[in-house]
Amino acid sequence: MTLLHAIILGIVQGLTEFLPVSSSGHLALLERLFGLSGDNLRFEVFVHLGTLVAVVAVFRKKILKLARAVFTARVYSERGRLRFTDDNLRLALLLILATIPAAVVGLLFEDAIERAFQSPVAVSAFLLITGAVLFGTRFARAGEEKMNWWRALLVGCAQAVAILPGISRSGSTICAGIYCGAKQEDAAEFSFLLSIPVILGAGLLKFKDALREGIPAGELLNLAAGGLAAAAVGYVSIKLLLGIVRRRKLEYFAYYCWAVGLAGLAWLLTH
């Protein structure tokens, strides 16, 4: 991998990790285009760290509120219903609940799923499915409901499905929230906050494997460049998507996913 390849892949990771167009799908297709092996664990760790830095930077104030609420807020019962002295504690518990499906699937089945669907043709096909999910938000009614336990669990299941390369994690989780009747802005915020434990967990698992391989000194520049590019572009892409969600224009990404998916299929089937 050259320095230019590292920067390009870092930029693509930063854009597609948060924009609803599937980072795994784009990286798989680009690695095929560049003739790369696609199994550089060290590079994956660094670009995942970059995207983690981006989401923490954007939501740092909310994250601090959630952390404070976990230690200071309390739960009590009123007329048979649970109440919270700080709604941030409620949100933190819902995020924990929504993390469970992806954690279970990731620990038990991720390797098998990635091996089974590593074909670039399958990636392109899944991008078409992501496009259909995004386009469907055009017909969804504007929701005003707060995130509750069953909405959080469905969003978590959508995140688990996004382990399939070509299925967008941000797209599937935001759309799941919207289809469940949540406000689009709340669905987007929940999706981004939910990405933190997933990115961190995946990064730690891959970091453990990367340590066994070691990090050659000659690769440090490429790894740092890819990670910094992912962080900087990821920060911008989060801000961009939040604005698009507020304007209720998620379906615009459907056309892009369809175009990339069809172009990928056409190129792959003719080469």
N, C-alpha and C positions, 0 to 999 in steps of 0.2 A: 504494500500500500504506500503510495507516494503522499507527500504533504498536501498536494492539491486534492487527491482523493479523500484524505482525512477531512479537509475543510469542507468539501462538497457534501460528504456524508454527514458531517456534523450539522451543517446548515439544514439538510433535508430532515435529519432527526429532530432538530429544534422546531422546524415548521410543522412536521407531520405528527409529532407526538401529541400536540394539543389541537391543531386544526383537525377537523373530522374527516381525514382522508387516509388514515392508516399508516403509521410509521413503519410497521413491520413489512407491509406490502411494498412501500416505496423503496425501502432499503434492500429488500430481496431482489426487486427488479433492477435497481441500480447496480448492485453487486454483480448480478448476472451480466449487465451491460458492460461493466468495467473489467469483467473477467476475474473478480475476486472470489475467494473461497467462501466468505460469509460466516466463518467460524472463529473470528478473532475476538476472543472473550475479553481481552484487555481493552480493545477499542470500545466494545459494547458497554463495559463498566464506566469508562470515562464519559461517553456521550449520555448515558443514563444519569450520571452524576451531574452533568451539565443541565439536563432538563429538570432534575430535582431542584437545583439551585434556582432555576427560573421560576418555578411555581411557588417556592418558598418566598422568593423576593416579592412576587406580586401579592401574595396573600399573607405576608408576615404579620400584619396587625390582627387579622382574623385568627391566625394560628396561635398567637399569643393569648387572645381572648379564650380560645378553646382550651389551651393548656391551663390557664388560670382557673377556668370554670371547673375543670376536672378535680382540682385540689380544694376549691373554696365553695362551690355550689353544692346543693343537696337536693334530694328527691323526697317528696312527701305525698301522702294520699289525701285526696279531697273528694268526698262523695263517690268513692270507689274508683277514682281515676288518678293516675300518677301526675303530679305537678312538679315543676322544676323552679328553683329560686333564680336560676339563670338559664335562659334558653340555649346558651352555648353548650351547656352540659348535655342537654337533649340532643343537640346536633352532633356532639362528639360521640355519644352512644350510638346514634344512627350511622355514623361513619364506620364505627367498629363493626356493627352488624353488616353493613354493606360490603365490608372487606372480606368477610368470611367465604362467600362463594368462590371468588377468584383465588383466594389463598388455598382453598381445598383443591380446586382444579389445577392450579399451578404446581402445587407440591406433588400431586398424585399423577397427573396426566399430561403436563406441559410438554415434556420431551416426546412422548408418543404422538401428541397432536402435531407438534412442529415437524416431526419426521414424516408423518402421514400426509401433511399438507404443505411440504416444502417446495412442491412443484410450482414454478412461476406461473404456470397455466392456472392452477388452483388459486393462487394469489390474485391473479387478474379477475377470475370469476367472483371471488369474495369482494373485490372492490366494486363490482357491479351491484352486489347485494347491499353493500354500505351505501351506495348511491340511492338505492330504492328506499332504504330506511330514512335517509335524510330528506328525500323528496316528499315522503309521507307527512313530514311536519307542516307542509304547506296546507294540509287539510285539517290539521289538529286545531281544536278550539283553544283559545287563549285560556290557560288555567290560572287559578288563583289559590290553589290548595297548598298548604304547608307540607313539607316532607314529613312523612310518618313512617312507622316501622315497615309496613308492607310496600310502600313506595321505595324505601331505601333498599329493601331486600330485592325487589325487582331490578333496581338500578345495579345492585351488586351482581345479580345473575347476568345482566347484560355485559358487565365488565368481564365476567368469567368467559362468556362467549367470545369476547374480543381477543382471547388468546389465539384464535385462528388468524393466521397471517392474511391481511387484506381486510379484516373487519376492524374498523376504527374504534379504539377504546373511548376516546372522547365523544365521537359521534354516537356510538351505541348507548353510552350512559346518559348523555344529555337528552337524546331522543326518548329513551325509556322514561326519564323524568317528565318530559313534556307529554308523552302519551298517557302517563298516569294522572295528568291534570295539574302538575306542579307548575308554578310560574317559571317561564323560560330562564329568567335571571337566576332564580334559586336552583334550578336544575343544572345550570352551567357552573355555578359556584360549588355545588355539591360534587359535581364531576371532577373539578380541578382539585378540590381538597381530597377527594377519594383517590386521586392519582398518587398522592404522596406516599402512603404506605405500600402501594403496589410497586412504584418505581424504586423505593428504598429497599423493599424486600427482594425484588428481582436483582437489583444491583448488588446486594450483599451476597446473594447466592452465587452470582457470577464472579464476584470479587474473590470468594473463597476458592473457586476453581482457577481463577486467573493467578492467584498467589502460588498455586502449585506449579504453574507453568513458568512463573517468573516474568519480570518486565525488563527486556533488553534495553540498555541505555540508548541505543540507536532509535528506539521507538518513542521515546519520551516526548519529543517535539511533535510528532504526529498525533499522539494521544492527547497532549495538552491542547493542540490546535483544534482537534475535533470536539473536545469537551467545551472549550471556550466558545466555539461557533454554535454549538447546541444550546449553551446557556443564553447567549446574547439573542439569538434568533428565537429561542423558545419564549423569552420574556416578551418580545414584540408580538409573537403569534398569539399569546394568551390575551394580551390587551386587544389585539385585532378581533379575536373571536368573541370576546365579551361585548364589544361594540356591535358585531353582527347579530349576536343573540338578542341584544336589546332591540334591534330593528326587525327582529323576526325574519331573518333572511337565510336561515340555515340551508334551505333547499338549493341555494346557489352552488353549494359544494357538491350536490348530487351530480350536476353536469360535469364537474371536473372528475369525480370518481368514475363516472361512466366513460368519459373520454380516455382516461388513463387505462382503465380496465380493458376497453375495446382495443386500444392501441397496443397494449401488452399482449393480448391474445393474438392480434394480427401479426405482430412482430415475431412472437414465439412460434407460431404455427407455420411461419414461412422461413424460419432459419433452422 
